[in-house]
Amino acid sequence: MTEIDFAFGAPDRLRTACQVAVKRVQAGQKLVVYCRDTNRLGQFDRLLWAFDDLAFVPHVAFDDPLAAQTPVVLTSSDAETPHHEWLLNLDDSWPPIYTRFRRVIEIVSNDASEREAARARWRFYQECGHQIVKHDLATQELP
């Protein structure tokens, strides 16, 4: 069954997502980043390029010919992706593709609307029988 990690207290959801992507790549793991909001996904894409001068994060869209060889794949689609290890959800709703993955990471900022959307995702995962690991970003490191 898919493992779910919620990381609460992110000062900025997209910047924290970049940190997660860097951590997964440095650990030699594959990551799919999902968000139906193509504007938000585009912001994340641009932020990955400028996030850290010393931490290059190779990433492409899911339908790019190099997707299978690239550690970070971005998608706004429910279509099949080349990787199934980690899913980072940047959408406001639960990702319909989440059961294809071994682990899901949900990042929640201190923004009230983001916290409310995260509560709904938490309830969904709980109702589906998933155990959820909670990470307080103020006191713990990233998942």
VENUR-V810413 format. One record per residue. N is the residue number from 1. PHI is phi in degrees with one decimal (* if undefined). Layout:
# VENUR-V810413
[[N & PHI] [N & PHI]]
This chain:
# VENUR-V810413
[[1 & *] [2 & -60.3] [3 & -90.1] [4 & -117.7] [5 & -118.0] [6 & -110.5] [7 & -108.3] [8 & -100.2] [9 & 86.2] [10 & -70.1] [11 & -64.4] [12 & -148.3] [13 & -59.2] [14 & -71.3] [15 & -65.4] [16 & -65.7] [17 & -61.4] [18 & -62.2] [19 & -62.1] [20 & -62.7] [21 & -60.4] [22 & -59.4] [23 & -61.2] [24 & -64.9] [25 & -64.3] [26 & -63.1] [27 & -85.7] [28 & 75.3] [29 & -104.4] [30 & -98.8] [31 & -136.7] [32 & -109.0] [33 & -108.1] [34 & -114.9] [35 & -164.3] [36 & -70.1] [37 & -76.5] [38 & -66.0] [39 & -66.8] [40 & -65.1] [41 & -63.2] [42 & -64.8] [43 & -60.6] [44 & -62.2] [45 & -56.1] [46 & -64.0] [47 & -66.1] [48 & -59.8] [49 & -70.2] [50 & -110.2] [51 & -60.6] [52 & -148.3] [53 & -62.8] [54 & -102.8] [55 & -124.8] [56 & -70.6] [57 & -116.6] [58 & -64.4] [59 & -152.5] [60 & -147.5] [61 & -73.5] [62 & -60.2] [63 & -97.4] [64 & -71.3] [65 & -58.2] [66 & -96.2] [67 & -56.9] [68 & -65.2] [69 & -98.1] [70 & -102.2] [71 & -67.0] [72 & -121.1] [73 & -119.4] [74 & -103.4] [75 & -147.8] [76 & -114.7] [77 & -107.9] [78 & -90.6] [79 & -66.4] [80 & -60.0] [81 & -116.2] [82 & -75.7] [83 & -116.1] [84 & -139.4] [85 & -85.2] [86 & -120.1] [87 & -121.9] [88 & -103.6] [89 & -93.9] [90 & -108.8] [91 & -82.5] [92 & -81.3] [93 & -114.2] [94 & -69.5] [95 & -81.4] [96 & -63.4] [97 & -93.4] [98 & -61.4] [99 & -71.0] [100 & -76.8] [101 & -111.5] [102 & -71.6] [103 & -139.6] [104 & -122.4] [105 & -114.0] [106 & -113.8] [107 & -109.8] [108 & -126.0] [109 & -86.7] [110 & -85.2] [111 & -64.4] [112 & -59.1] [113 & -68.7] [114 & -66.5] [115 & -64.7] [116 & -64.9] [117 & -63.3] [118 & -65.5] [119 & -61.4] [120 & -65.1] [121 & -65.3] [122 & -57.5] [123 & -60.1] [124 & -58.8] [125 & -61.4] [126 & -61.2] [127 & -62.9] [128 & -83.6] [129 & 91.0] [130 & -81.4] [131 & -80.6] [132 & -115.8] [133 & -100.4] [134 & -100.0] [135 & -120.4] [136 & -90.1] [137 & -66.4] [138 & -74.3] [139 & -123.8] [140 & -126.3] [141 & -85.1] [142 & -61.8] [143 & -70.5]]
